[in-house]
């Protein structure tokens, strides 16, 4: 089973096909430890109100979505996590 989430990322990844985005995020989230995910999921600074965020849909399998559900609370941001994963992959 797969599900879609909408995240807001800073980097425009229009040239990256949706399937490739989803594959990159899925592989990376399965590889990272929980501690590494929490580190990457720290909220972005809000002091930059001019940040240009783009809504992006990501399709993820159920096991990855379950891991992301643990990131509830004001300290974590799934959007920041996805943005950092795509940026670190050098694809965004």
TORKOL-4160 file (C-alpha; in steps of 0.2 Angstrom, whole numbers, padded with zeros to 4 digits, m for minus):
92
<pt num="1" X="0000" Y="0000" Z="0000"/>
<pt num="2" X="0006" Y="0017" Z="m0004"/>
<pt num="3" X="0000" Y="0035" Z="0001"/>
<pt num="4" X="0003" Y="0052" Z="m0004"/>
<pt num="5" X="0009" Y="0067" Z="0006"/>
<pt num="6" X="0011" Y="0085" Z="0001"/>
<pt num="7" X="0026" Y="0094" Z="0008"/>
<pt num="8" X="0033" Y="0111" Z="0005"/>
<pt num="9" X="0051" Y="0112" Z="0000"/>
<pt num="10" X="0063" Y="0126" Z="m0004"/>
<pt num="11" X="0071" Y="0119" Z="m0019"/>
<pt num="12" X="0062" Y="0118" Z="m0035"/>
<pt num="13" X="0063" Y="0100" Z="m0041"/>
<pt num="14" X="0051" Y="0102" Z="m0057"/>
<pt num="15" X="0065" Y="0093" Z="m0067"/>
<pt num="16" X="0064" Y="0078" Z="m0056"/>
<pt num="17" X="0050" Y="0066" Z="m0061"/>
<pt num="18" X="0038" Y="0062" Z="m0046"/>
<pt num="19" X="0043" Y="0043" Z="m0047"/>
<pt num="20" X="0061" Y="0047" Z="m0045"/>
<pt num="21" X="0058" Y="0059" Z="m0030"/>
<pt num="22" X="0048" Y="0046" Z="m0022"/>
<pt num="23" X="0061" Y="0033" Z="m0025"/>
<pt num="24" X="0075" Y="0044" Z="m0018"/>
<pt num="25" X="0065" Y="0048" Z="m0002"/>
<pt num="26" X="0059" Y="0030" Z="0001"/>
<pt num="27" X="0077" Y="0023" Z="m0001"/>
<pt num="28" X="0085" Y="0036" Z="0010"/>
<pt num="29" X="0071" Y="0035" Z="0024"/>
<pt num="30" X="0073" Y="0016" Z="0024"/>
<pt num="31" X="0092" Y="0018" Z="0026"/>
<pt num="32" X="0093" Y="0031" Z="0039"/>
<pt num="33" X="0092" Y="0027" Z="0058"/>
<pt num="34" X="0078" Y="0035" Z="0068"/>
<pt num="35" X="0091" Y="0047" Z="0076"/>
<pt num="36" X="0097" Y="0052" Z="0059"/>
<pt num="37" X="0079" Y="0055" Z="0053"/>
<pt num="38" X="0076" Y="0066" Z="0069"/>
<pt num="39" X="0091" Y="0076" Z="0065"/>
<pt num="40" X="0086" Y="0080" Z="0047"/>
<pt num="41" X="0068" Y="0083" Z="0052"/>
<pt num="42" X="0072" Y="0098" Z="0064"/>
<pt num="43" X="0062" Y="0113" Z="0059"/>
<pt num="44" X="0068" Y="0126" Z="0048"/>
<pt num="45" X="0071" Y="0143" Z="0055"/>
<pt num="46" X="0056" Y="0154" Z="0054"/>
<pt num="47" X="0066" Y="0170" Z="0054"/>
<pt num="48" X="0066" Y="0170" Z="0035"/>
<pt num="49" X="0048" Y="0175" Z="0030"/>
<pt num="50" X="0053" Y="0177" Z="0012"/>
<pt num="51" X="0056" Y="0159" Z="0010"/>
<pt num="52" X="0050" Y="0153" Z="m0007"/>
<pt num="53" X="0042" Y="0136" Z="m0003"/>
<pt num="54" X="0035" Y="0125" Z="m0017"/>
<pt num="55" X="0021" Y="0112" Z="m0013"/>
<pt num="56" X="0027" Y="0094" Z="m0019"/>
<pt num="57" X="0017" Y="0078" Z="m0019"/>
<pt num="58" X="0027" Y="0062" Z="m0013"/>
<pt num="59" X="0021" Y="0045" Z="m0014"/>
<pt num="60" X="0028" Y="0033" Z="m0001"/>
<pt num="61" X="0025" Y="0015" Z="0004"/>
<pt num="62" X="0016" Y="0011" Z="0021"/>
<pt num="63" X="0032" Y="0007" Z="0030"/>
<pt num="64" X="0040" Y="0024" Z="0027"/>
<pt num="65" X="0024" Y="0033" Z="0031"/>
<pt num="66" X="0023" Y="0024" Z="0048"/>
<pt num="67" X="0041" Y="0030" Z="0052"/>
<pt num="68" X="0036" Y="0048" Z="0047"/>
<pt num="69" X="0021" Y="0047" Z="0059"/>
<pt num="70" X="0033" Y="0047" Z="0073"/>
<pt num="71" X="0038" Y="0065" Z="0069"/>
<pt num="72" X="0023" Y="0073" Z="0077"/>
<pt num="73" X="0026" Y="0088" Z="0087"/>
<pt num="74" X="0032" Y="0106" Z="0086"/>
<pt num="75" X="0051" Y="0101" Z="0085"/>
<pt num="76" X="0050" Y="0091" Z="0069"/>
<pt num="77" X="0045" Y="0095" Z="0051"/>
<pt num="78" X="0042" Y="0082" Z="0038"/>
<pt num="79" X="0043" Y="0095" Z="0024"/>
<pt num="80" X="0060" Y="0100" Z="0031"/>
<pt num="81" X="0066" Y="0082" Z="0031"/>
<pt num="82" X="0060" Y="0079" Z="0013"/>
<pt num="83" X="0068" Y="0095" Z="0007"/>
<pt num="84" X="0085" Y="0090" Z="0015"/>
<pt num="85" X="0084" Y="0073" Z="0008"/>
<pt num="86" X="0081" Y="0079" Z="m0009"/>
<pt num="87" X="0095" Y="0092" Z="m0007"/>
<pt num="88" X="0107" Y="0080" Z="0000"/>
<pt num="89" X="0104" Y="0069" Z="m0015"/>
<pt num="90" X="0110" Y="0083" Z="m0026"/>
<pt num="91" X="0094" Y="0081" Z="m0036"/>
<pt num="92" X="0084" Y="0097" Z="m0031"/>
